């Protein structure tokens, strides 16, 4: 494990999480969600008050804080009883929400950190196709649900896979390509050279793409599009951190697909 990895905020998040659960293990059994004793600490009450103030723009009155506490207690009681009855088991909604919460934890630092002009200038330099004014792409694509299907096609399987995606886009901007095919696909299109074809993944599957024409755009200075560049940096960095966190966590599991 390198020193650079240890300085990464994502590493701090993962190490802290492991330390917390390790400490609980040393202290004995982890806290039972169905335990009948509930304690609302002073720190938690302060957190409820702060949450109210952020939403309403003012501190809560005593009555409003009491209402927040009662709401929290109600949720806690019902939450523990639901866990005790096993209602979380096999529930796809709960499963997705918990997975989303883990993703949020991993990406929180990138979504809230202050970012310097130096970082954004480098981001703009590394991804000029995302921000160039007037840049347009004309391309055709053939869709496949997965990489194996695409490989079979390249070996002579002419099967057609239908999906509600355009087989061709003419003079499309980066944002238009992104809106239809997703950011991963658009980023790869922006990196292609005119007259080339490539095999590109997207959130839908795989595509054989022929970039017929690329109209070069004019890059704008950072000060004119800083907000747009910052939003792109945050979303891309947060997504990368979620993937990195998952890769680290996945290595702890032995996975068998029957």
C-alpha angles and dihedrals in degrees: 000000000000127000090241091059091052091054091055114106088223090060090051090053094051095043092048091051092050091048093052094052091043090054091050089052091052091050092053133259116005118256111287110233088210093054110134095221117085124186123190106197128210089250091054091049089051088051091053090050091049092050090052091049093051091051100041100030094236139066116271122255118240090262092049091049090050088053091050090051092049090050091050092049092049092052092046094051093047091044093053093045090050090052092045090054091046094241090145092061114101094356107136092199093055090043092054094045093051091047089049090051091055089050090051092052092052095048100037095098093054092047095053106028121113109247124207128227088244092061092045093047090054090047090052091048093049094047106035094149092065094060108025112122113236097010111144137179131210113192145144126220139192115209130223127179092226143359093263091058090050091050091051089052091052087053093054107279104137095189113144121222114202122214134153095258125114114257088213137022121196123207092341121171122232091256092051092052090047092050091055105034104020135252096285092056094043092051091054092047089052089054095051126098123232115270095024130115128208145174107247132182123219137172088273099051131272134331138195102218130195112195101207100177138004121193109203116230134213115256117231123219117259094246090063097051103023095128092051093048091047092050090050092047092050096048094044094044092047091051091049091050091050090052092046092049091049092049091052093047093044091058088066091064132075104220124198122179111197 
